[in-house]
Amino acid sequence: MIAAVKEQQQTISEVTASVAQEASEMQDLRNLLEEQRTRIDHMEQLLAECCNRPAPDGLREGGINNVPELHDTEGDRKLRIQPNPFSESTTVFYMLERSGRSQLMANSADGKQLRVLQEANLESGSYQYEWNTADLAAGIYYVTLLLDGQPVVKKAVKVNR
């Protein structure tokens, strides 16, 4: 009986040590995740500040066309924003593989919904939406296409002229 109690105590000690180790590792992962979030937030802030600076002298009007576009080949077939980056307006191209309820929404970089750009029951096919962003500040935005609740998200970058 004493041997069984000692064996149980040994098992409890081992499990307790294992749980403590896993808790420590989870805290380390949480710290790393928070560090990455902080770095991403800082980089987005730097990008927004950069986008808000006036163009240096000597750059011709419309110089934004010289900025390479952001590409994501995975979702380009379903949702594409062109040009991207853009200054005042851009075109959102999207393809519906099946008929259904679709929503095209614009969100701020922090995830707040700014507006529903388009909402309708649509047949399968290709569509486009001219997005006038004159009332928005330079920065990062997200365009979400929802088809029957299934999202496709693309990043859009607005810059000053």
Long-range contacts (C-beta under 8 A, 24 or more apart in sequence): 44-109, 44-140, 47-139, 47-140, 47-157, 48-109, 48-138, 48-139, 48-140, 51-85, 51-138, 51-139, 51-157, 51-158, 51-159, 51-160, 52-137, 52-138, 52-139, 52-160, 53-160, 54-160, 55-160, 55-161, 61-161, 62-161, 64-159, 64-161, 67-159, 70-155, 70-157, 72-154, 75-152, 75-153, 75-154, 78-145, 78-152, 79-143, 79-145, 79-152, 79-153, 79-154, 80-154, 81-143, 81-154, 81-156, 84-154, 84-155, 84-156, 84-157, 85-157, 85-158, 85-159, 86-133, 86-156, 86-157, 86-158, 86-159, 87-158, 87-159, 87-160, 87-161, 88-132, 88-133, 88-134, 88-161, 89-130, 89-131, 89-132, 89-133, 89-134, 90-131, 90-133, 90-156, 91-128, 91-129, 91-130, 91-131, 92-117, 92-128, 92-129, 92-131, 92-143, 93-126, 93-127, 93-128, 94-126, 94-127, 94-128, 94-129, 94-145, 94-152, 95-125, 95-126, 95-127, 96-122, 96-123, 96-124, 96-125, 96-127, 96-147, 97-124, 97-147, 98-124, 98-147, 99-123, 99-124, 100-147, 100-148, 101-146, 101-147, 101-148, 102-145, 102-146, 102-147, 103-144, 103-145, 103-146, 104-129, 104-143, 104-144, 104-145, 104-146, 105-143, 105-144, 105-146, 106-131, 106-141, 106-142, 106-143, 106-144, 106-156, 107-141, 107-142, 107-143, 107-144, 108-139, 108-141, 108-142, 109-139, 109-140, 109-141, 109-142, 111-142, 114-141, 117-143, 133-158
